[in-house]
């Protein structure tokens, strides 16, 4: 059980680090499902979502959902927007 607790703590720390970056980071499963496993705060902001749950519902939890018509290109994202 200690190993799971240590991993959960490490994972939480990694999420906090990724949220500090000014770049969108997401992790997609390397299988046919292409499930979105993680998205940092910048990705949530790109999709105008206030939470992971809202983002996950919006994109149907998949890369395909992220890259469909609701994808905002980099020219639509920035500090002046």
N, C-alpha and C positions, 0 to 999 in steps of 0.2 A: 504494500500500500504506500509506503514511503516513496517509492519510485514514481508512482502515479502523481502523488502530491508535488514532488519536485518538478516533474514534467509540466504539470499544470501551472506552477509558479513561473517556470522558465517561459512557457508559452504566453502567459500574461505579460511578462516583461518584454517579450518580443513584440507583442501587439502594441504596447505603449511606445516602443521605439519606432515602429513603423508609422504610428499615428503622428509622430513629430516630423516626418518627412513631408516636404512640399510636393511630392510626386505620388501619383496613384499607384498603389501596389495591390495586386490581387494574386491569389494562388488558385489555380484551376487543376482539377484532378486530371491525371494523364491516362484517361481511359475514354471509352466511347460516350460516357455520360457527360464529360466536361463540366463537372459540378464546380461551382464557385465555393471554395473551402474557406477563403479569407479575403477580406477587402479592408484596406485601411481607411482612415477618416477622410483622406483626400478623395478616394473613390466614392465614398458615400456623398460627399459634397458635390462631386461631378454629376451625380445622378439626383441631386437635390433630395436626399434621404436623410432623415434625422436619426436613423438607427439601422443596425444590421438587419433586423427583422423586416423593416420596411424595404430595404434594398433587396433582400433575398426574395421577397414577394414580387417586387417590381420586375426583376430579371428572371423570375421563375427558377432561381438557384443555378442557372447555367450560363456558360460562356455565350451560347447562342442568344440567350435573352439579353446579354450585355451588348452584343454586337449588332443587334437588330436596329430598327428605325429610331429607337429611343437613345442611341449612342450619340453623345456630344463630342465633336472633334475638338482638338486642342485649341483651335482658333476661337472657340466659344468659352474657354476656361482661362481664368487669369485674375489677378488682383483687381483689375478695373472693371470686371464684369459684375 
